[in-house]
């Protein structure tokens, strides 16, 4: 017997995460692009119902750039408890969020630099 609840009890027995914790969030931007070489850019931004300590701008975002096999090359996100940060290959560092425009520009600049 495996240690996980049966599928029909899964949602009631596990602590929900992800979309279940952000049901009141409103998706305000989504774009997914797969270029001719198979590289993936996926960008999504949600407006949260209220600002939080680790999201003082009131936004949740995930900007992803990966190779054709889906391996992350660049990712900007602000998961709960970590705040704004970015992943460049296997390195993770704090990201200083100022505006959505700067976020997008910084993300696209890192893609150009690391591709």
N, C-alpha and C positions, 0 to 999 in steps of 0.2 A: 504494500500500500504506500503510495507516495504521500509526502507531507502537505500537499496542497488540497484545498477544498475541492469538492466535485464541481464541475463547470456550472451547474445550475445554482450553486451557492457561492460562486466566486465573488460576485459583487457585494454580497452581504457580509462575507467573512474577512475580506482583505481591506486594509485601509486604502481608500481611493486616492489616486494621484492624477496629475495631468488635467485633462479636460474636466473631470469631475470636481476639481478644486477651483476651476475658473469658469463655472457655468454662467456667471453673470458678466463675464468679460465679453466684449464685442470685438469681433475681428474687423479691423479697419483697413488692412492691406494684406493681399496674398498674391504672390507671383512665383511660378515655377517655370524654369527654362532648362531645357536639355539641348546643348549645342550640337553641332554636326559631329564633333568628336566624342560625344557622350558625356561630357562634363555637366554636372548638375548645379544649378543655382536655385535655391528655394528660400524665399523670404516671407515671413509672416509676422504681423504686428497686431496685438490686441490692446484695446483700451480697457483698463481695469475699472471696476465700479468705484474704487477709492485708491488713493496713494498709500503705500506702505513704507516701512523703514528701509527695506532693501529695494524698493521700486518707487522712489520719491517722485518720479516723473509720471507715475500712474500708467505705465505701459509694460506689457510683457512682449518680448520679441525673441525670434530665433531666425538668424540669417545663416544659411548653410551653403558652402561650396564644396563639392566632392568630385572625386574622379569617377570614371564610368562604372566602377565596381561599387560605388557608394561610400568609399573611404573618405573621411573628412580631411580636407586640406585647410579650410578656414571656416570657423563658426563663431558668430557673435550671439550671445544669449544672456539672459538674466534669470536663471532658475532660482527658485525660492531658496533663501538662505545663503546664496552666493553673491547676489547682486550682479551688476553689470560686469561682464568679463568676455574675453575672447580666447579662442583656441587657434593656434597657428601650428599646424601639424600636431605634434605630441605635447607642445608647450601651451600652458594656460597662464593668462595674465589679466590683471584688472583692466577694465576699460572705463574711461572717463566719459560718461554719457553727457552730451550737452543738448543736442537737438536730433530729431529724426533725420534731417537732411545730412548732418555731419556723420551720423551713424551709417547711413547708406554710402556716403562718399568714402569713409574710412574702410568699410567692408569691401567696396569695389576696388579701392586702391590696393588692399592686401591681396585680393584675387589676382590683379595684374602683376603684382610683385612676386607672388608665389606659384603662379601657374606654370 
